[in-house]
Amino acid sequence: QVQLVESGGGLVQVGGSLRLSCKPSGSSIFSFDPISWYRQAPGKEREWVATSPRYGSRNYADSVKGRFTASRDNAKNMVYLQMNSLNPEDTAVYYCNAKSVNDGLNYWGQGTQVTVSS
């Protein structure tokens, strides 16, 4: 069974940075395309943040463009979301989402909490 294991969330002050990680357990990141990040703030719907395809350009939501960077490290079998210049509006649970090239299903990580304090 596919599992996406996330880490890297935490509490940070305004203007700070965090790097989130997502690792497919028992699978290769080559088995997924694309891999995306979503977030859900309290009382709000889950929203798309960024998409990192196997090939081609990464895409970002306007709210994070220029501050967040999605990347893949094939050698480490890891996916990252580097978040800079964080502000309180970035406070949310962040989820890794990966679409399997084998069965076409979307898989979700367990989520990691990011809290930005002012």
C-alpha positions as CSV (number, residue, x, y, z in Angstrom):
1,Q,0.0,0.0,0.0
2,V,1.3,3.4,-0.9
3,Q,2.1,5.7,1.9
4,L,3.3,9.3,1.7
5,V,5.2,10.3,4.9
6,E,5.5,14.0,5.5
7,S,7.7,15.9,7.9
8,G,9.2,19.4,8.5
9,G,6.2,21.3,9.8
10,G,6.5,23.5,12.9
11,L,6.1,26.9,14.5
12,V,8.0,29.8,12.9
13,Q,7.9,33.5,13.2
14,V,6.7,35.9,10.4
15,G,9.4,36.1,7.7
16,G,10.9,32.8,8.6
17,S,11.4,29.7,6.5
18,L,10.5,26.0,6.7
19,R,11.2,23.1,4.4
20,L,8.6,20.3,4.2
21,S,9.5,16.8,3.1
22,C,7.4,14.1,1.6
23,K,8.7,10.5,1.0
24,P,6.8,7.7,-0.6
25,S,7.1,4.7,1.7
26,G,7.9,1.5,-0.2
27,S,7.7,3.3,-3.6
28,S,9.8,5.3,-5.9
29,I,8.9,8.9,-6.6
30,F,9.2,7.9,-10.3
31,S,6.0,6.0,-9.7
32,F,4.2,9.3,-9.3
33,D,3.5,12.1,-11.6
34,P,2.7,14.8,-10.7
35,I,3.4,15.4,-7.0
36,S,1.6,18.3,-5.5
37,W,1.3,20.2,-2.3
38,Y,-2.0,21.3,-0.8
39,R,-2.9,23.1,2.5
40,Q,-5.9,23.5,4.6
41,A,-6.3,26.3,7.1
42,P,-8.7,26.1,10.0
43,G,-12.3,26.6,8.8
44,K,-11.3,26.7,5.2
45,E,-11.3,24.2,2.3
46,R,-8.2,22.5,1.2
47,E,-6.4,24.5,-1.5
48,W,-3.7,23.7,-4.0
49,V,-0.3,25.2,-3.4
50,A,2.2,23.8,-5.9
51,T,2.7,21.0,-8.4
52,S,6.0,19.4,-9.3
53,P,5.7,17.3,-12.5
54,R,8.3,14.7,-13.4
55,Y,9.2,16.8,-16.4
56,G,8.4,20.4,-17.2
57,S,7.8,23.5,-15.2
58,R,6.5,23.6,-11.7
59,N,3.4,25.6,-11.0
60,Y,2.4,27.6,-7.9
61,A,-0.7,29.3,-6.5
62,D,-0.5,33.0,-6.8
63,S,-0.5,33.3,-3.0
64,V,2.9,31.5,-2.7
65,K,4.5,32.3,-6.0
66,G,8.0,33.7,-5.5
67,R,8.1,32.5,-1.9
68,F,7.7,28.7,-2.1
69,T,9.7,26.3,-4.2
70,A,8.7,22.7,-4.9
71,S,11.5,20.3,-5.8
72,R,12.3,16.6,-6.1
73,D,15.5,14.8,-5.1
74,N,15.5,11.6,-7.1
75,A,18.5,10.2,-5.4
76,K,16.9,10.6,-1.9
77,N,13.5,9.6,-3.2
78,M,12.2,12.8,-1.6
79,V,10.0,15.7,-2.5
80,Y,10.3,19.1,-0.8
81,L,8.5,22.3,-0.4
82,Q,10.8,25.1,0.6
83,M,8.7,27.9,2.2
84,N,10.3,31.4,2.6
85,S,9.0,34.7,3.8
86,L,6.2,33.0,5.7
87,N,3.2,35.0,7.0
88,P,0.3,34.2,9.3
89,E,-1.9,33.4,6.2
90,D,0.4,30.5,5.5
91,T,-0.7,28.8,8.7
92,A,-2.3,25.5,7.7
93,V,-1.9,21.8,7.6
94,Y,0.1,21.0,4.5
95,Y,-0.4,17.8,2.5
96,C,1.6,16.0,-0.1
97,N,-0.4,14.5,-2.9
98,A,0.9,12.1,-5.5
99,K,-0.8,10.6,-8.5
100,S,0.3,7.1,-9.3
101,V,1.4,6.4,-12.8
102,N,0.5,2.7,-12.2
103,D,-3.1,2.9,-11.0
104,G,-4.0,6.5,-11.7
105,L,-5.1,7.0,-8.1
106,N,-4.2,10.1,-6.0
107,Y,-2.5,9.4,-2.7
108,W,-2.3,11.8,0.3
109,G,0.2,12.2,3.1
110,Q,-1.0,12.5,6.7
111,G,-0.4,16.2,6.8
112,T,2.0,18.4,8.7
113,Q,1.1,21.5,10.7
114,V,2.7,24.8,9.8
115,T,2.1,27.7,12.2
116,V,3.3,31.2,11.5
117,S,3.2,33.5,14.5
118,S,3.2,37.3,14.3
